[in-house]
Amino acid sequence: MIYLDKQNTNPFYNIAAEEIALKSRNEDILMLWVNDTSVVVGKHQNTIAEVNQRYIWENNVPVIRRLSGGGTVFHDSGNLNYSIITNVENKERTIDFPKFTDPIIKFLDNFGINATFHGKTNLGVNGKKISGNAAHIFKNRVLHHGTLLFNCDLEKLELSIKPNEIEVTDKSIKSVRSNIINLTDLIPNIKSIDNFREQLKHFLFEYLNINNSKLFSSEEIKQIKQLVDNKYSKPEWNYGYSPTYQYNKTIFYDGEDVSLWLDVKKGIIVDLRLISSNIPEEIINLIKNSIINELHYPVTMNKILKKIDKSLNTTGMDSSFLFNLIF
């Protein structure tokens, strides 16, 4: 096994780098890495249902869909991520969370922390989650990766992945919300995530018998950047890959409840129903004609609504009200 150093905190780059390492290399690999503030959803999740769209839009928090399944996680400079990529022979034990997380459990035991499985894939201490884990198989190679909440901004975490008051009907994988705790509350003598990473790195080098560190080659970095441009930065992947869903939200406006229903397929709004006795029919038709066949994505919707803002103003409505209704 080798240690592969990403040397990057850009979340789009780091998620793409995992895919390149999985599919383009043949060694067993360990990576330890930190992302800038971002939300990472599982491959088979509905981004709209998992994330507080209004909050991340107002606070410029990017959302990235990763290669593996599982639930939504929040990343920032206080969260340490670990990835282990291995070649496997026994297809029946390809994904093995107990084996994969065992070195993490043993490392934390050195600090007197008794980490145990929290649900099927996560790690927790005294019933509070400290680590979320997921996996992905590519041919005879498997990627196991996870998070460690070291000194994460828990308030921003809660605000980012707590969806608005909406109803979404779909067949996506749902995140299981958990009580969480930072490791700094359990091991206060380690103040820096850099120091924590170095200690974990040293432990894993011995545990996994790693004696070689490498960087991505210039060609691999080129491939990673291309993958970011063509996939991981695209709303068609991060939002459009969501399963077919029905969206409903009701807001009290101008003395009545205004209700919106959207039918969305591959991220595209294919049908819309807006129920209001105060909004003129011509304005409802304008809204329909403007957003049907468009991506249910904050940036796209904001641009479209700004274009019809003057027409909305004639009824005392504005684009911000509609944006809040759509998300």
C-alpha positions in Angstrom: 0.0 0.0 0.0 1.1 3.6 -0.8 0.2 6.9 0.7 -1.1 9.3 -2.0 -1.1 13.0 -1.0 -3.7 15.1 -2.7 -2.3 18.4 -1.5 -5.6 20.2 -2.1 -8.6 21.4 -0.2 -10.9 22.1 -3.1 -13.9 19.7 -2.6 -14.5 19.3 -6.3 -10.9 18.4 -6.9 -10.7 16.0 -4.0 -13.9 14.1 -4.9 -12.7 13.8 -8.5 -9.2 12.7 -7.3 -10.7 9.7 -5.5 -12.3 8.5 -8.8 -9.0 8.9 -10.7 -7.1 7.0 -7.9 -9.7 4.2 -7.9 -9.9 3.8 -11.7 -6.5 4.8 -13.0 -4.1 3.2 -10.5 -3.6 -0.4 -9.5 -1.9 -0.1 -6.0 -3.6 -0.2 -2.7 -3.9 3.4 -1.6 -4.4 5.5 1.6 -5.3 9.2 1.4 -5.9 11.6 4.2 -7.5 14.9 3.2 -9.4 18.0 4.2 -12.0 19.9 2.2 -13.1 23.5 2.2 -16.6 24.0 3.4 -19.0 21.9 1.3 -21.8 19.4 1.4 -21.3 16.0 -0.2 -24.3 13.9 -1.0 -24.4 10.1 -1.7 -24.6 8.9 -5.3 -28.2 7.7 -5.0 -29.6 10.6 -3.0 -31.9 13.4 -3.9 -30.0 16.6 -3.4 -33.1 18.8 -3.1 -34.4 16.6 -0.2 -31.0 16.3 1.6 -29.8 19.9 1.7 -31.1 23.3 3.0 -31.0 24.9 -0.4 -31.8 28.4 0.8 -29.0 28.3 3.4 -26.3 26.9 1.1 -27.3 29.4 -1.7 -27.1 32.4 0.7 -23.8 31.2 2.2 -22.1 30.0 -1.0 -21.7 26.4 0.2 -21.0 24.1 -2.8 -22.8 20.8 -3.1 -21.0 17.8 -4.7 -22.4 14.3 -5.5 -19.7 11.7 -4.7 -19.1 8.3 -6.4 -20.2 6.2 -3.4 -23.6 5.6 -1.9 -24.7 6.4 1.7 -25.9 9.6 3.2 -25.1 13.3 3.1 -22.1 14.7 5.0 -20.8 18.2 5.7 -17.1 19.0 5.2 -15.0 21.9 6.4 -11.5 22.6 7.7 -12.4 20.8 11.0 -13.3 17.5 9.3 -10.6 15.0 8.4 -11.4 12.6 5.5 -9.8 9.2 5.0 -9.8 7.0 1.9 -8.6 3.4 1.5 -8.6 1.9 -1.9 -7.8 -1.9 -2.2 -7.7 -4.6 -4.7 -10.0 -7.5 -3.7 -10.2 -11.2 -4.6 -13.1 -12.4 -2.4 -16.2 -10.8 -4.1 -18.4 -11.8 -1.2 -16.5 -9.6 1.2 -15.8 -6.7 -1.2 -17.3 -4.1 1.0 -16.3 -4.7 4.6 -16.9 -1.7 6.9 -15.7 -3.5 10.1 -12.4 -4.3 8.5 -12.0 -0.9 7.0 -12.9 1.0 10.2 -10.9 -1.2 12.5 -7.7 0.8 12.3 -9.6 4.0 13.0 -11.2 2.4 16.1 -7.7 1.2 17.3 -6.2 4.6 16.7 -8.9 6.3 18.7 -8.5 3.7 21.5 -5.0 5.2 22.0 -6.7 8.3 23.3 -9.0 6.3 25.6 -11.9 6.7 23.1 -14.2 3.7 22.8 -15.5 4.1 19.3 -18.1 1.6 18.1 -20.4 1.1 15.2 -23.2 3.6 15.1 -25.8 2.2 12.7 -24.5 0.0 9.9 -21.6 2.1 8.7 -20.9 5.0 11.0 -18.7 5.2 14.1 -19.9 6.8 17.4 -18.9 7.4 21.0 -21.6 7.1 23.7 -24.3 7.2 21.1 -23.0 10.3 19.3 -21.7 10.1 15.7 -18.1 11.0 15.0 -17.6 9.4 11.6 -19.7 8.6 8.5 -18.5 6.0 6.1 -19.4 4.8 2.6 -18.0 2.6 -0.2 -17.9 2.1 -4.0 -16.8 -0.9 -6.1 -15.0 -0.5 -9.5 -14.1 -3.9 -11.1 -11.8 -5.6 -8.6 -11.1 -2.5 -6.7 -13.0 -1.0 -3.8 -13.0 2.5 -2.3 -13.8 2.8 1.4 -13.9 6.3 2.7 -15.1 8.2 5.8 -15.1 11.4 7.8 -13.8 12.2 11.2 -15.4 15.2 13.0 -12.4 16.7 14.6 -13.4 20.4 15.2 -16.2 20.8 12.7 -18.5 23.8 12.7 -21.5 21.9 14.1 -23.9 24.8 13.7 -23.1 25.3 10.1 -23.3 21.5 9.6 -26.8 21.4 11.0 -27.9 24.4 9.0 -26.5 23.0 5.8 -28.0 19.6 5.9 -31.3 20.3 7.6 -33.8 20.6 4.7 -36.4 23.3 4.5 -40.1 22.7 5.3 -40.7 20.8 2.1 -42.3 17.5 1.1 -40.4 15.3 -1.4 -41.7 12.0 -2.6 -39.1 9.8 -4.3 -37.2 6.5 -4.0 -33.8 7.9 -3.1 -31.5 6.8 -0.3 -32.3 8.9 2.8 -29.8 10.2 5.3 -30.3 9.1 8.9 -29.8 12.1 11.1 -27.7 11.5 14.2 -26.5 13.3 17.3 -22.9 14.3 16.7 -19.8 15.3 18.6 -16.4 16.6 17.8 -13.3 14.7 18.7 -11.8 17.8 20.3 -14.5 17.4 23.0 -13.1 14.0 23.7 -9.3 14.6 23.2 -8.9 18.3 24.1 -5.1 18.0 24.3 -4.9 17.9 20.5 -5.7 21.5 19.3 -4.8 21.3 15.6 -6.3 19.1 12.9 -2.9 19.1 11.2 -1.4 17.5 14.3 -4.3 15.1 14.5 -3.8 14.1 10.9 -0.1 13.5 11.3 -0.7 11.3 14.3 -3.3 9.3 12.4 -1.0 9.1 9.4 1.9 7.8 11.5 -0.4 5.2 13.0 -1.9 4.0 9.7 1.6 3.8 8.1 2.5 1.2 10.7 -0.9 -0.5 10.8 -1.2 -0.8 7.0 2.5 -1.4 6.4 3.0 1.7 4.2 6.5 2.7 3.3 6.0 4.9 0.2 4.4 8.3 -0.3 3.5 9.6 -3.7 1.9 12.6 -5.4 -0.5 12.6 -8.3 1.4 12.8 -11.6 1.0 15.9 -13.8 -1.1 13.7 -16.2 -3.3 12.5 -13.3 -3.8 16.1 -12.2 -4.9 17.0 -15.7 -7.4 14.1 -15.6 -8.7 15.2 -12.2 -9.3 18.8 -13.5 -11.0 17.5 -16.6 -13.2 15.3 -14.4 -14.1 18.3 -12.3 -15.0 20.3 -15.4 -17.0 17.6 -17.1 -18.7 16.0 -14.1 -18.2 17.1 -10.5 -18.8 20.8 -11.0 -21.8 20.2 -13.2 -25.3 20.7 -11.7 -26.5 18.0 -14.1 -24.5 15.6 -11.9 -24.9 17.2 -8.5 -28.6 17.9 -8.9 -29.7 16.2 -12.2 -28.6 12.7 -11.2 -31.3 12.7 -8.5 -34.1 10.2 -9.0 -37.5 11.2 -10.2 -39.4 13.1 -7.5 -42.4 15.1 -6.6 -41.9 18.3 -4.7 -44.4 20.2 -2.6 -44.1 23.4 -0.5 -46.7 25.7 1.0 -46.0 29.3 2.2 -48.4 31.8 3.8 -48.5 34.8 1.5 -50.9 37.7 1.1 -53.5 36.3 3.5 -53.5 32.8 2.1 -51.5 29.5 1.8 -49.8 29.4 -1.5 -48.9 25.8 -2.6 -46.5 24.7 -5.2 -46.1 21.1 -6.7 -43.3 20.2 -9.0 -42.7 17.0 -10.9 -39.0 16.5 -11.6 -37.3 14.0 -13.8 -33.5 13.8 -14.1 -33.4 17.2 -12.3 -35.7 18.8 -14.9 -39.0 20.3 -13.9 -41.5 18.7 -16.2 -44.8 19.8 -14.6 -45.9 22.6 -12.2 -49.0 23.3 -10.2 -49.3 26.6 -8.3 -52.4 27.0 -6.1 -53.4 30.5 -5.1 -56.6 32.5 -5.3 -54.7 35.8 -5.3 -52.1 35.3 -7.9 -53.5 36.1 -11.4 -53.8 33.3 -13.9 -51.5 35.0 -16.4 -48.8 35.3 -13.8 -49.1 31.6 -12.9 -48.8 30.8 -16.7 -45.8 33.0 -16.9 -44.1 31.1 -14.1 -45.0 27.8 -15.6 -43.7 28.8 -19.1 -40.5 30.1 -17.5 -39.4 27.2 -15.3 -40.9 24.1 -16.9 -38.1 22.2 -18.8 -35.5 23.9 -16.6 -33.1 22.4 -14.0 -34.4 22.4 -10.4 -31.2 24.1 -9.3 -30.8 27.3 -7.3 -28.5 29.1 -9.7 -30.7 28.3 -12.7 -33.9 29.2 -11.0 -32.5 32.5 -9.6 -31.5 33.6 -13.1 -34.9 32.8 -14.6 -36.9 34.4 -11.8 -34.8 37.6 -12.1 -35.9 37.9 -15.7 -39.6 37.9 -14.8 -39.2 40.0 -11.7 -40.8 43.1 -13.2 -43.9 41.1 -14.2 -44.1 39.6 -10.7 -43.9 43.1 -9.2 -47.1 44.1 -10.9 -49.0 41.8 -8.5 -47.0 42.8 -5.4 -44.9 39.6 -5.6 -41.1 39.4 -6.3 -38.6 36.8 -7.3 -37.4 36.1 -3.8 -40.8 34.9 -2.7 -40.9 32.5 -5.6 -37.4 31.3 -5.0 -38.3 30.6 -1.4 -41.3 28.6 -2.6 -39.3 26.6 -5.2 -36.6 25.7 -2.5 
